Structure formats: C-alpha cells, structure tokens
C-alpha cells in the first residue's frame, strides 16, 4: 500500500513540479501529492506534510498532522502562521545549503575586500585611479549567527586568509573560531570587524537588531552583508549610517518586502548592492534526498527529525 503525503506550498507551478518529481523519485511506498489532489480520506489521515510557504488553511484541513518538513531553512513565517502549536516543524538542513551559502559569503566578502563598488563607481566616471591593496589577514570579518550556515561561512573565509570572529546570542564552544556572546559581545564584534556578515535567524530577539545605536558601534568605514532576513536590519538606520559615511557599503540579498518595490531607495543608493535573494537557494536534488530520508525514517521507523524550538524560533 502506498502512503500519501500532502504537499502544501504557495510557490510557482514549476518549482512545485520539480520538487514533487525529485522527492518522489527517492521514495519507496510513499508518494507526495499536491494538497488539492488529495481525497477527503487522505487529508483526514495524513500524519505529516511537506511544505514550502504553505497556506495555513490547508494545514488546518489535516486533523491528524503531527509534523511538517519545510523545504526552506528559514521558518519564521511558518512558526508564526502554524495553526496548531502542537504541530512540529522540521527545517531544511541540507549540507549543500551551507556549502552554497559559504561560497556566497566568500564571493561577496571578496567583492567588498577588493573594493569592487569603488572601482565600479570610478568606471561610470571614466576615472583611472588605483587604490592601496589590503591583504586578507588585515581585513577582519565578523559573522552574526554561528549555526550551520555561519560555521560553514567562517571556515571558508578562514581558509582564504581572513581573520574571523563569530557572535551568538548564547554561549557555546567552537575550537576553530573566536566567539563572542550576548549584547557586550555583539558590540565588541562590531567594533573590530571591517566586514560584518549577518546569518542570523529572524526571531523576536533579532528583529531590528542592527539599529541606529548598533550601527554607531560599527567600526568606522566597515561594510555589511545581509544574507539572513531583511527585518533584522532597521532599514532607515542603515540609510543614515550609509549617508553619514560611517558604513561604507551594504550588500543586501534579503528585504522586508520581496520582491523589493521598484520605488525603494535601496535600488538607487550608490553605497548599496541589491541582490534578488540568490545567496543560497534550495538545491532541489540534494534537498529532495534529505526530505525523502526523513519521510522514509518516519513511516518505516517512527522517527521524527530534530525540530524547531518554537520558543527560540529555530
């Protein structure tokens, strides 16, 4: 007998088709199907669901639901909208995601390190001017958020000669990367880092974390990369820090509203590089293998993977 698992997601038809085909190719005696194609009986008996920005109303129509497997690493919206707090959430922890993110962090760190924004500006003015080269060992990088993505990024930067410091809200030990913790540790990291990389989850504690006061703590002339979530940064405070020259440049891949509205000031600011949320997209092939393993383990052995802690938001 084939077990039917609902797929609930507000994504493009192409993304949904690719995900369904890839996941189902890895499964035995289990089939993932679009929520709207399930019978009433299949909805009543579904114990788990695969989700990607699901409609909460669809999840409410699954009375036996025990847990959901997200196709995305970020789950703040899912935590907020989940109709039943007893339903457990498993986020995407594909190792390929961490490798892809570490590559993006290195690429855009090098973009800032080698003064690409400055040389691009000079090109628009037909200005030929060479600037002194700073070596990687003299360009300290601070990473906010030392989960799987942060640790992978820190290691990639370290391998390329950059001194790296990490920050976490709560203490934990790592042998390879110097760490700071809590509010005082965050201030210390901001003062010391020439480039600050944001890889934090969005929680009530991290929303608006980088505000006017903390931008004032940042090292003069530092740059910022945000590959986490837009609301972690107070956008108006960011603008003020850029305009007064305290912050030299910001590379932003995430925003409060996406797609970024065409009339948003970020598009035209000379000290901002806007990216369309491309730093670490889910890779369908490797993500599907992980989802299939989790589904197979649940239905074969009753095992539910490690779940999101709702009180901390990740």
C-alpha positions in Angstrom: 0.0 0.0 0.0 1.3 3.5 -0.9 1.3 6.1 1.8 0.1 9.5 0.5 1.8 12.7 1.9 0.3 16.1 1.2 2.5 18.9 -0.4 1.3 22.3 0.8 3.0 25.3 -0.8 2.5 28.7 -2.3 5.3 28.5 -4.9 5.4 28.6 -8.7 4.0 25.7 -10.6 7.5 24.9 -12.0 9.0 24.9 -8.5 6.3 22.6 -7.2 6.5 20.2 -10.1 10.3 20.0 -9.8 10.1 19.4 -6.1 7.4 16.7 -6.4 9.2 14.8 -9.1 12.6 14.9 -7.3 11.2 13.9 -3.9 9.0 11.1 -5.3 11.9 9.6 -7.3 13.7 9.0 -3.9 10.8 7.3 -2.1 9.6 3.7 -1.7 5.9 3.1 -1.0 5.3 6.8 -0.2 4.0 9.4 -2.6 4.0 13.1 -2.1 1.0 14.8 -3.8 -0.4 18.3 -4.1 -2.8 19.1 -1.3 -5.6 19.9 -3.7 -5.3 16.5 -5.3 -5.9 14.6 -2.1 -9.2 12.9 -1.3 -11.0 13.8 1.9 -9.9 10.5 3.4 -6.3 11.1 2.5 -6.4 14.5 4.2 -8.0 13.1 7.3 -5.3 10.5 7.8 -2.2 12.5 6.8 0.3 12.5 9.7 2.9 14.7 8.1 3.2 17.2 5.2 5.9 18.6 3.0 5.6 22.4 2.9 7.0 25.5 1.2 5.2 28.7 2.3 2.0 26.8 3.0 -1.5 28.2 3.3 -2.4 27.9 7.0 -5.9 26.9 5.9 -4.6 23.9 4.1 -2.7 22.7 7.2 -5.9 23.2 9.3 -7.6 20.8 7.0 -5.2 18.0 8.1 -6.6 17.0 11.5 -4.0 14.2 12.2 -1.0 16.3 11.3 2.0 15.7 13.6 4.8 17.4 11.8 5.8 19.2 8.7 9.0 19.1 6.6 9.9 22.5 5.3 11.8 22.8 2.0 13.4 26.1 3.3 15.9 26.8 6.0 14.0 30.0 7.2 10.9 29.0 9.1 9.9 32.3 11.0 6.8 32.7 8.9 5.9 29.0 9.3 6.3 29.3 13.1 4.1 32.4 13.1 1.3 31.0 10.9 1.2 27.4 12.0 -2.5 26.9 13.1 -1.7 24.3 15.8 1.3 24.9 18.0 1.5 21.2 18.7 2.5 20.5 15.1 6.3 20.1 15.0 8.3 21.9 12.3 11.4 20.4 10.7 13.5 22.9 8.8 15.7 22.3 5.8 19.2 21.4 6.9 20.7 20.2 3.6 24.6 20.3 3.9 24.7 21.6 0.3 22.8 24.7 1.5 25.7 25.5 3.9 28.3 25.0 1.2 26.3 27.2 -1.2 26.0 29.9 1.5 29.7 29.8 2.4 30.5 30.3 -1.3 28.2 33.3 -1.5 29.7 34.8 1.7 33.2 34.4 0.3 32.3 35.8 -3.1 30.7 39.0 -1.7 33.3 39.4 1.0 35.9 39.4 -1.8 33.7 41.9 -3.7 33.9 44.3 -0.7 37.5 43.4 0.2 38.8 44.2 -3.3 36.9 47.5 -3.5 34.6 46.4 -6.4 31.9 49.0 -5.6 34.5 51.8 -5.7 36.0 50.7 -9.0 32.6 50.3 -10.4 31.8 53.9 -9.5 35.0 55.0 -11.0 34.1 53.3 -14.3 30.9 55.3 -14.5 33.0 58.5 -14.3 35.8 57.2 -16.6 38.2 57.7 -13.8 41.5 55.8 -13.7 42.7 55.5 -10.1 44.4 52.7 -8.3 43.9 52.2 -4.5 46.2 50.5 -2.0 45.6 46.8 -1.6 44.6 45.5 1.8 45.7 41.9 2.5 43.0 39.4 3.7 44.8 39.0 7.1 44.3 42.7 7.7 40.5 42.6 6.9 38.7 41.0 9.9 35.3 39.6 9.3 32.6 39.3 11.9 29.7 36.8 11.5 26.4 37.2 13.3 24.9 33.8 13.7 27.0 30.7 14.1 24.6 27.9 13.2 25.3 25.5 10.3 25.5 28.3 7.7 27.6 30.6 9.9 30.1 27.9 10.7 30.5 26.9 7.1 31.0 30.5 6.1 33.5 31.1 8.8 35.6 28.1 7.8 35.5 29.2 4.1 36.7 32.7 5.0 39.4 31.4 7.3 40.7 29.1 4.5 41.1 32.2 2.4 43.1 34.1 4.9 40.5 36.3 6.6 40.6 36.6 10.4 37.1 35.6 11.5 35.1 36.2 14.7 31.6 34.8 15.4 28.8 36.1 17.5 25.9 34.1 19.1 23.2 35.2 21.5 24.1 32.4 23.9 27.5 30.9 24.7 28.7 27.7 23.1 32.2 26.4 22.3 33.9 26.1 19.0 37.6 25.2 18.7 38.3 26.9 15.3 36.6 30.4 15.5 36.9 33.0 18.3 33.4 33.7 19.6 31.6 36.5 21.4 28.2 36.3 23.1 25.3 38.5 24.2 25.0 42.3 23.9 28.5 43.1 25.0 30.0 40.5 22.7 28.0 41.9 19.8 29.4 45.4 20.5 32.9 44.0 20.6 32.5 42.2 17.3 31.0 45.3 15.6 33.9 47.5 16.8 36.5 45.0 15.5 35.1 43.9 12.1 35.9 45.5 8.8 33.1 43.4 7.2 30.0 42.2 9.1 28.1 39.3 7.7 24.5 38.7 9.0 23.4 35.0 9.0 21.0 35.0 12.0 17.5 33.5 12.0 14.7 36.1 12.3 13.2 35.9 15.8 11.6 38.4 18.2 15.1 38.9 19.7 16.8 39.5 16.3 14.2 41.7 14.7 15.7 45.2 14.4 18.9 44.0 16.0 21.0 46.4 13.8 19.6 49.7 14.7 20.9 53.3 15.0 22.7 52.5 18.2 24.4 49.4 16.9 25.3 51.0 13.6 27.0 53.6 15.8 29.1 50.8 17.3 30.3 49.5 14.0 33.9 50.2 13.1 34.3 53.4 11.0 34.2 52.6 7.3 33.1 49.0 7.7 30.9 47.1 5.2 27.8 45.0 5.8 26.5 41.8 4.1 23.0 40.6 5.0 22.2 37.1 3.7 19.8 36.3 6.6 16.4 38.1 6.8 15.6 41.7 6.0 13.8 42.8 9.2 17.0 42.0 11.2 18.2 45.4 10.0 16.5 48.6 10.7 16.4 49.9 7.1 16.1 53.6 8.0 19.0 53.3 10.4 21.0 51.6 7.7 20.4 54.5 5.4 21.5 57.0 8.0 24.7 55.1 8.6 25.5 55.0 4.9 24.7 58.6 4.3 26.9 59.9 7.1 29.8 57.7 5.8 30.1 55.6 9.0 29.2 52.5 6.9 31.0 52.3 3.5 28.8 49.8 1.7 26.0 47.3 2.2 25.3 44.1 0.2 21.7 43.1 0.7 20.1 39.9 -0.5 17.0 39.9 1.8 14.4 42.5 2.4 11.3 43.2 4.5 9.2 43.1 1.3 10.2 40.8 -1.6 10.4 41.4 -4.5 11.9 44.8 -3.4 9.4 47.5 -4.6 10.7 49.4 -7.6 10.5 52.8 -5.8 12.5 51.6 -2.8 15.5 53.9 -2.1 17.9 50.9 -1.9 17.8 50.4 -5.6 19.5 53.7 -6.4 21.7 54.3 -3.4 25.3 54.4 -4.5 26.5 52.5 -1.4 24.1 49.6 -1.7 24.3 46.4 -3.8 20.9 44.8 -4.2 20.6 41.1 -4.9 17.3 39.2 -5.6 17.6 36.7 -2.8 20.1 34.4 -4.5 22.8 33.8 -1.9 21.7 30.2 -1.1 18.7 28.9 -2.9 17.5 25.4 -2.0 19.0 22.8 -4.4 16.2 20.5 -5.4 18.3 17.4 -5.9 20.1 17.3 -2.5 17.1 18.8 -0.6 14.8 16.1 -2.1 17.2 13.3 -0.9 17.1 14.7 2.6 13.3 15.1 2.6 12.9 11.5 1.3 15.2 10.2 4.0 13.2 11.9 6.7 9.9 10.7 5.3 11.1 7.1 4.9 12.5 7.1 8.5 9.2 8.4 9.9 7.0 5.9 8.1 9.4 2.9 8.4 10.7 3.5 12.0 8.5 6.3 13.5 11.4 8.7 13.7 10.8 12.4 13.5 13.9 14.5 12.8 15.2 17.3 15.1 12.5 20.0 15.2 12.4 23.8 15.5 12.3 25.1 19.1 9.4 27.4 18.9 10.5 29.4 22.0 13.7 30.5 20.2 12.3 30.4 16.6 14.8 28.0 15.1 
